[in-house]
């Protein structure tokens, strides 16, 4: 895996976030993405570098090259990278104004623990995917 591959930083104790990462792992056939939890040292550092509070993660962070994306933009960039119907879906969702997309994202993020639950420990990847997860 390339050191310049995009990094998706997510809340590792959030069930919805962990399931979303599972979704990315299943659909990222080219294995482009690397992952870090907001609870890991690298996740804390990356969140801080991009003005986000890792102790109160309210957004996913996607770092792709020299760009960083949060909230709905991060997820749409990920979807678009899968190609095919996912790229078309992402394109359709881009039409929705960012203000509305992000408001919906924040509404779900605010209630994610209540609606979907949280884990006692951070998400653990399948051993075959462990190399894609950054720890330090």
Beta strands, then each sheet from edge to edge (+ up, - down):
strand 1: 7-10
strand 2: 34-37
strand 3: 61-64
strand 4: 67-70
sheet 1: 2+ 1+ 3- 4+
end
